[in-house]
């Protein structure tokens, strides 16, 4: 009887951590990724790719309104013309991903 209770007690003791539930939605949330030490750009990229895969619209940052002003847009285009590596905030935005090859790939 004591052996049975000991085995049952150890089984319950080792089975308790298996009740800790972490869903996929929890593991890709902004707070979870931030608490794990990931950078802001990786968090934004992850959320953009998840929203794109699910076909959901992703809210754009507030600073996008600032970049749409005509003077700011002209200055940014000038700097982008001089330096092609200049960030135009279009990373992963409006990409039309084709999964099959076509003549446009050539």
Buried (B, 14 or more C-beta within 10 A) or exposed (E): EEEEEEEEEEEEEEEEEEEEEEEEEEEBBEEBBEEEEBEEEEBBBBBBEBBBEEEEEBEEEEEEEEEEEEEEEEEBEEEEEEEEEEEEEEEEEEEEEEEEEEEEEE
